[in-house]
Amino acid sequence: MNVELTQLEFRRLLDLVYVGNWVLNSARGDDRFEDYDILQEKLFALCPKQGMRSLIETWRGHIFPSAAYEDGGIHEAIADYEDAVFFDILAEELARRDLDCLDENPEDMTELNQRMEEYISEFEQNGLDNVSVEL
């Protein structure tokens, strides 16, 4: 297969592959999806031909994204996504708890969505400052 990409498109593809591999593998420890690591390595190996040598490092015969790449903003993008997902999940879980529908979907989602929006509004205004846990 041949795909023609501009340098900018190739750079964006690297970001997409890195973020996807991060989502799939970052929390798996030694039980990684190795085929995604291999694909990531294969794509990053093309960097020197694209004038992007600074984006890779070689270690034990394998090619990895460089510290320069990883410190270039990609983890900030991942963190922004994780924050958004965290607050969305927390809002839904709290709303479900409040409405006593933890294991099922209500027939009318209006009340659940309204409660979720209240929590999201609170989180947007105050983050976790007003959240407490009673043990």
Secondary structure in CASP SS format (residue, H / E / C, confidence):
PFRMAT SS
TARGET T0000
AUTHOR 0000-0000-0000
METHOD secondary structure of the structure
MODEL  1
M C 1.00
N C 1.00
V C 1.00
E C 1.00
L C 1.00
T C 1.00
Q H 1.00
L H 1.00
E H 1.00
F H 1.00
R H 1.00
R H 1.00
L H 1.00
L H 1.00
D H 1.00
L H 1.00
V H 1.00
Y H 1.00
V H 1.00
G H 1.00
N H 1.00
W H 1.00
V H 1.00
L H 1.00
N H 1.00
S C 1.00
A C 1.00
R C 1.00
G C 1.00
D C 1.00
D C 1.00
R C 1.00
F C 1.00
E H 1.00
D H 1.00
Y H 1.00
D H 1.00
I H 1.00
L H 1.00
Q H 1.00
E H 1.00
K H 1.00
L H 1.00
F H 1.00
A C 1.00
L C 1.00
C C 1.00
P H 1.00
K H 1.00
Q H 1.00
G C 1.00
M C 1.00
R H 1.00
S H 1.00
L H 1.00
I E 1.00
E E 1.00
T E 1.00
W E 1.00
R C 1.00
G C 1.00
H E 1.00
I E 1.00
F E 1.00
P E 1.00
S C 1.00
A H 1.00
A H 1.00
Y H 1.00
E H 1.00
D H 1.00
G H 1.00
G H 1.00
I H 1.00
H H 1.00
E H 1.00
A H 1.00
I H 1.00
A H 1.00
D H 1.00
Y H 1.00
E H 1.00
D H 1.00
A H 1.00
V H 1.00
F H 1.00
F H 1.00
D H 1.00
I H 1.00
L H 1.00
A H 1.00
E H 1.00
E H 1.00
L H 1.00
A H 1.00
R H 1.00
R H 1.00
D H 1.00
L H 1.00
D C 1.00
C C 1.00
L C 1.00
D C 1.00
E C 1.00
N C 1.00
P C 1.00
E C 1.00
D C 1.00
M C 1.00
T H 1.00
E H 1.00
L H 1.00
N H 1.00
Q H 1.00
R H 1.00
M H 1.00
E H 1.00
E H 1.00
Y H 1.00
I H 1.00
S H 1.00
E H 1.00
F H 1.00
E H 1.00
Q H 1.00
N H 1.00
G C 1.00
L C 1.00
D C 1.00
N C 1.00
V C 1.00
S C 1.00
V C 1.00
E C 1.00
L C 1.00
END
